[in-house]
Amino acid sequence: MQSGIDYYITEEGLLVFTAHYLRERGYCCGNGCLNCPYDYERVPEPKRSLLLQKRVDDAKGKAS
């Protein structure tokens, strides 16, 4: 794994997988990964809907 391509470390010290890494893995694990390229398809409701809405809200905030 390569830093910046497959993962990055947050200011809080958390390891976060990139969408590139998750796409290469080939499936949604159902854990609600921050950069999930599969629209959280295996995450159970209501968490899935909340994560999708947060993604939309975050995108709107960046567009402003």
Secondary structure as UniProt FT lines:
FT   TURN            4..6
FT   STRAND          7..9
FT   TURN            11..12
FT   STRAND          15..17
FT   HELIX           19..25
FT   TURN            34..35
FT   TURN            37..42
FT   TURN            45..46
FT   HELIX           47..63
//
